[in-house]
Amino acid sequence: MKVVTTLEELWEARAQLPEPVGFVPTMGYLHDGHLSLVRCAKRDNRSVAVSIFVNPTQFGPNEDLENYPRDLERDLSLLEAEGVDLVWTPTAEVMYPPGFQTWVEVEKITKLLEGKYRPGHFRGVTTVVAKLFNGVQPQRAYFGQKDAQQARVIQQMVRDLNYPIEIVVCPIRREPDGLAMSSRNTYLTPEQRKAATVLYRALTAAKKAFEQGERDADALRKIMEDTINAEPLARLQYVSCADPDTLEELHGKVDKALLSMAVFVGKTRLIDNMLVGTGKETF
């Protein structure tokens, strides 16, 4: 496994990889959710590249950039065990050199859901992903359904900018009790960790209602709200029943939807989602 930092090192190593190349962009502190993306990439491609970069431009002023968990040595050990060919670990100076002033922005769908509560977040995401794509030049790139809006935004960017890259969205990986795997789960105390399963319980309650015939979007949102509000350690930021393609909120009768939410458990902000009516786990 080759580990590189600079663009020059990346280009030299990339030129030696057998095609096609699958790419998994990460912010490190890897868990089995990340590794499941690597395994999907291994399945589909002759070579696999991974990036590890905690991207400062997607964090808001009061978010957890400085405290975001990092363990590069552990990450590299996990990736080597999975048979990854190339790992790019750029510095902030490599990604945003002095005088940097070019940004990539997807307009409409970034204003909804997460974008409403995290202004500027997706500008940071799309800019860094565009730069990662330009550096690695993969044929396929792998993202998790857990960050559903991010996956949709990247799909939109790739279509709009004519990137010759297939975006593959892989299923959410969950702990045995249903909690979606996330690097931020490490922030939770044991009591909060137990309470955090309320996101999964809220989503599954709404999904079960949908499967039993409940088709009213407001009713599905209320099921999720009531479940979250019944957990004393949880504080709801938003619940959504949205169109899976446009991410716009639905009202009245729905045939398919993306159910999603953001919830604070203590000071830790967690997100989760489920698709209903699509017959699929992922976009």
Summary of the structure (lengths in Angstrom):
residues: 283
radius of gyration: 19.0
end to end distance: 30.9
largest distance: 56.7
contacts: 915
relative contact order: 0.13
helix: 41%
strand: 21%
